[in-house]
């Protein structure tokens, strides 16, 4: 599974939405309604995905405003 596929699958499951409704421009907080707990759960799941081998810094989390931003942060660190 690619990073893109994993993130889209994770977010569609986390927010109980159709994967086809997600785009790279989807805003995690504004469009998906994520709160602080949701963001921590997303980061926890991503950090524990053994294929990615990534630890998110506070700066990486702050830069991840959209789905595309999140995928870019993982890709840059992967």
DABEL-V233688 format. One record per residue. N is the residue number from 0. PSI is psi as a letter, one per 30 degrees, with the letter a starting at -180 (NA if undefined). Layout:
n=N psi=PSI
n=N psi=PSI
This chain:
n=0 psi=k
n=1 psi=l
n=2 psi=e
n=3 psi=e
n=4 psi=e
n=5 psi=e
n=6 psi=e
n=7 psi=e
n=8 psi=e
n=9 psi=e
n=10 psi=e
n=11 psi=e
n=12 psi=e
n=13 psi=e
n=14 psi=g
n=15 psi=h
n=16 psi=l
n=17 psi=k
n=18 psi=f
n=19 psi=f
n=20 psi=f
n=21 psi=k
n=22 psi=l
n=23 psi=f
n=24 psi=f
n=25 psi=k
n=26 psi=k
n=27 psi=e
n=28 psi=e
n=29 psi=e
n=30 psi=e
n=31 psi=f
n=32 psi=g
n=33 psi=k
n=34 psi=a
n=35 psi=e
n=36 psi=e
n=37 psi=e
n=38 psi=e
n=39 psi=e
n=40 psi=e
n=41 psi=e
n=42 psi=e
n=43 psi=e
n=44 psi=e
n=45 psi=e
n=46 psi=f
n=47 psi=g
n=48 psi=j
n=49 psi=f
n=50 psi=f
n=51 psi=e
n=52 psi=i
n=53 psi=k
n=54 psi=k
n=55 psi=k
n=56 psi=l
n=57 psi=e
n=58 psi=e
n=59 psi=e
n=60 psi=e
n=61 psi=e
n=62 psi=f
n=63 psi=i
n=64 psi=e
n=65 psi=l
n=66 psi=e
n=67 psi=e
n=68 psi=e
n=69 psi=e
n=70 psi=e
n=71 psi=e
n=72 psi=e
n=73 psi=e
n=74 psi=e
n=75 psi=e
n=76 psi=f
n=77 psi=NA
